[in-house]
Amino acid sequence: MSNESLAVIGGGVIGLAVARRAALDGLSVRVHRTSGGQERSDPGSYSGGQERSDPGNNPGLGASWVAGGMLTPHSEGWPGEEQLLALGLESLRLWHGGFLDGLPDDVVTARESLVVAVDRADAADLRTVAQWLSAQGHPVTLTTAARDIEPLLAQGIRHGLIASDELAVDNRKLVAALESHCEQLGVRWAPPVDRLDDARVGVDTTVIANGIDAPRLWPGLPVRPVKGEVLRLRWRRGCMPVPQRVVRARVHGRPVYVVPRADGVVVGATQYEHGRDTAPSVTGVRELLDDACAVMPALGEYELAECAAGLRPMTPDNMPIVRRLDERTLVATGHGRSGFLLAPWTAERIAAELIGARA
Ligand SMILES: Cc1cc2nc3c(=O)[nH]c(=O)nc-3n(C[C@H](O)[C@H](O)[C@H](O)COP(=O)(O)OP(=O)(O)OC[C@H]3O[C@@H](n4cnc5c(N)ncnc54)[C@H](O)[C@@H]3O)c2cc1C
């Protein structure tokens, strides 16, 4: 066992994936985080009619708390994002190839995606994506019988694209499961740090993995917050059953997705720049509800359990920043809308960097 030590700053999906991988490699690991475990019962969002003391503000839980949890590189792909597609596919292979080892089975909530088109323009977009994926060597199946595959779809929706190896995870269960796996492996928790030097005390290497706040520790990192609203709808007795796959759609040009959970679905997500505002806006919530119900009318009977908004750590080219900054510092941030998908790839990259430094 190595005596090498690592401090990870940030306890979101990226920091935890990096910490777990390093602990599996025998490093002594400490994670500086803002909150954990029990403190997460109030996500700081509208939640099932309860009173809230902190309207709309996500109290340090980060993007990992609100995310949809889709691992969907094909169905999220778009011409021009070839590099991101390649990374996403590599990381999806790692999800299938061992990243879930040591985690409970119920973190995975779907094992297929269906992308559907609502109008003609949306159908044309679908064909564009399918042709582009084929040209990249990743063909997907087009169908004109989408409702035969997913009976909850609205009448009239016919065109679809199937990505049969894509996954979805319950983001909150996954974060909790990574935390407990980290604990089993001896990872220690520590308070958040205001300065990089505070995290460096007593360790060989530090990984900055605190999402949108990374530039506060390393000024100049090109990461900015991009807001996204997301809803949680809970299944109720008498409602149509929860869909078994991720369903993504473009509704008159606007993207919407429905991701299964054990007790309902997650509906997401808007995407726009509004500083660090994490209040779910009426317009964002209304559009998501309208679009989700246009795609699956039966969702209108579900309970509106939670409205939340989170901040994606975006970079100018939409590519994550995972690299060495100096002899004692690495960074893993800027995962934008794909932090869950790219967590295994990120953990491997950081592990390779640490091994390379030892060699
Ligand atoms: C609405 C929405 C939907 C999304 N859906 C998906 C999806 O379906 N699939 C997907 O792959 N991705 C999705 N994402 C993106 C994904 O959530 C992010 O890319 C991912 O969570 C980034 O993880 P992270 O650990 O880098 O950052 P965060 O999850 O933001 O975690 C960073 C943590 O660091 C903490 N921190 C900050 N400063 C400090 C400090 N100084 N010391 C210690 N801790 C600190 C923060 O409080 C936070 O807990 C979505 C994002 C949003 C907003």
The ligand as an SDF file (V2000), in Angstrom:
LIG
                    3D

 53 58  0  0  0  0  0  0  0  0999 V2000
  -30.4730   20.7870  -14.2350 C   0  0  0  0  0  0  0  0  0  0  0  0
  -29.2530   19.9420  -14.4610 C   0  0  0  0  0  0  0  0  0  0  0  0
  -29.4060   18.6860  -15.0350 C   0  0  0  0  0  0  0  0  0  0  0  0
  -28.2770   17.8960  -15.2810 C   0  0  0  0  0  0  0  0  0  0  0  0
  -28.4550   16.6640  -15.8180 N   0  0  0  0  0  0  0  0  0  0  0  0
  -27.3580   15.8800  -16.0610 C   0  0  0  0  0  0  0  0  0  0  0  0
  -27.5120   14.5850  -16.6090 C   0  0  0  0  0  0  0  0  0  0  0  0
  -28.6320   14.1290  -16.8530 O   0  0  0  0  0  0  0  0  0  0  0  0
  -26.3890   13.8350  -16.8500 N   0  0  0  0  0  0  0  0  0  0  0  0
  -25.1310   14.3140  -16.5810 C   0  0  0  0  0  0  0  0  0  0  0  0
  -24.1610   13.6230  -16.8470 O   0  0  0  0  0  0  0  0  0  0  0  0
  -24.9630   15.5480  -16.0370 N   0  0  0  0  0  0  0  0  0  0  0  0
  -26.0410   16.3280  -15.7810 C   0  0  0  0  0  0  0  0  0  0  0  0
  -25.8770   17.5770  -15.2610 N   0  0  0  0  0  0  0  0  0  0  0  0
  -24.5330   18.0800  -15.0510 C   0  0  0  0  0  0  0  0  0  0  0  0
  -23.9320   17.5660  -13.7650 C   0  0  0  0  0  0  0  0  0  0  0  0
  -24.8600   17.7370  -12.7170 O   0  0  0  0  0  0  0  0  0  0  0  0
  -22.6430   18.3320  -13.4590 C   0  0  0  0  0  0  0  0  0  0  0  0
  -21.7910   18.3300  -14.5640 O   0  0  0  0  0  0  0  0  0  0  0  0
  -21.9390   17.6600  -12.2770 C   0  0  0  0  0  0  0  0  0  0  0  0
  -22.8000   17.6070  -11.1750 O   0  0  0  0  0  0  0  0  0  0  0  0
  -20.6760   18.3990  -11.9210 C   0  0  0  0  0  0  0  0  0  0  0  0
  -20.1650   17.7490  -10.7850 O   0  0  0  0  0  0  0  0  0  0  0  0
  -19.0690   18.4260   -9.8710 P   0  0  0  0  0  0  0  0  0  0  0  0
  -18.7680   17.4630   -8.8080 O   0  0  0  0  0  0  0  0  0  0  0  0
  -17.9600   18.9540  -10.7360 O   0  0  0  0  0  0  0  0  0  0  0  0
  -19.7680   19.7360   -9.3270 O   0  0  0  0  0  0  0  0  0  0  0  0
  -20.9280   19.9160   -8.1600 P   0  0  0  0  0  0  0  0  0  0  0  0
  -21.8730   18.8050   -8.2810 O   0  0  0  0  0  0  0  0  0  0  0  0
  -21.3900   21.2820   -8.3530 O   0  0  0  0  0  0  0  0  0  0  0  0
  -20.1070   19.6980   -6.8570 O   0  0  0  0  0  0  0  0  0  0  0  0
  -19.1340   20.6070   -6.4160 C   0  0  0  0  0  0  0  0  0  0  0  0
  -19.1770   20.6000   -4.9150 C   0  0  0  0  0  0  0  0  0  0  0  0
  -18.0760   21.3640   -4.4140 O   0  0  0  0  0  0  0  0  0  0  0  0
  -18.5470   22.1310   -3.3220 C   0  0  0  0  0  0  0  0  0  0  0  0
  -17.6130   23.2350   -3.0960 N   0  0  0  0  0  0  0  0  0  0  0  0
  -17.5810   24.4460   -3.7060 C   0  0  0  0  0  0  0  0  0  0  0  0
  -16.5540   25.1610   -3.2280 N   0  0  0  0  0  0  0  0  0  0  0  0
  -15.9270   24.4050   -2.2900 C   0  0  0  0  0  0  0  0  0  0  0  0
  -14.7940   24.5960   -1.4660 C   0  0  0  0  0  0  0  0  0  0  0  0
  -14.0990   25.7320   -1.5090 N   0  0  0  0  0  0  0  0  0  0  0  0
  -14.4200   23.5880   -0.6080 N   0  0  0  0  0  0  0  0  0  0  0  0
  -15.1090   22.4370   -0.5910 C   0  0  0  0  0  0  0  0  0  0  0  0
  -16.2050   22.2070   -1.3630 N   0  0  0  0  0  0  0  0  0  0  0  0
  -16.5970   23.1660   -2.2110 C   0  0  0  0  0  0  0  0  0  0  0  0
  -19.9400   22.5400   -3.7600 C   0  0  0  0  0  0  0  0  0  0  0  0
  -20.7180   22.9530   -2.6680 O   0  0  0  0  0  0  0  0  0  0  0  0
  -20.4390   21.2350   -4.3380 C   0  0  0  0  0  0  0  0  0  0  0  0
  -20.9600   20.4090   -3.3400 O   0  0  0  0  0  0  0  0  0  0  0  0
  -26.9840   18.3850  -14.9650 C   0  0  0  0  0  0  0  0  0  0  0  0
  -26.8500   19.6250  -14.3510 C   0  0  0  0  0  0  0  0  0  0  0  0
  -27.9710   20.4020  -14.0930 C   0  0  0  0  0  0  0  0  0  0  0  0
  -27.7980   21.7300  -13.4250 C   0  0  0  0  0  0  0  0  0  0  0  0
  1  2  1  0
  2  3  1  0
  2 52  2  0
  3  4  2  0
  4  5  1  0
  4 50  1  0
  5  6  2  0
  6  7  1  0
  6 13  1  0
  7  8  2  0
  7  9  1  0
  9 10  1  0
 10 11  2  0
 10 12  1  0
 12 13  2  0
 13 14  1  0
 14 15  1  0
 14 50  1  0
 15 16  1  0
 16 17  1  0
 16 18  1  0
 18 19  1  0
 18 20  1  0
 20 21  1  0
 20 22  1  0
 22 23  1  0
 23 24  1  0
 24 25  2  0
 24 26  1  0
 24 27  1  0
 27 28  1  0
 28 29  2  0
 28 30  1  0
 28 31  1  0
 31 32  1  0
 32 33  1  0
 33 34  1  0
 33 48  1  0
 34 35  1  0
 35 36  1  0
 35 46  1  0
 36 37  1  0
 36 45  1  0
 37 38  2  0
 38 39  1  0
 39 40  1  0
 39 45  2  0
 40 41  1  0
 40 42  2  0
 42 43  1  0
 43 44  2  0
 44 45  1  0
 46 47  1  0
 46 48  1  0
 48 49  1  0
 50 51  2  0
 51 52  1  0
 52 53  1  0
M  END
$$$$
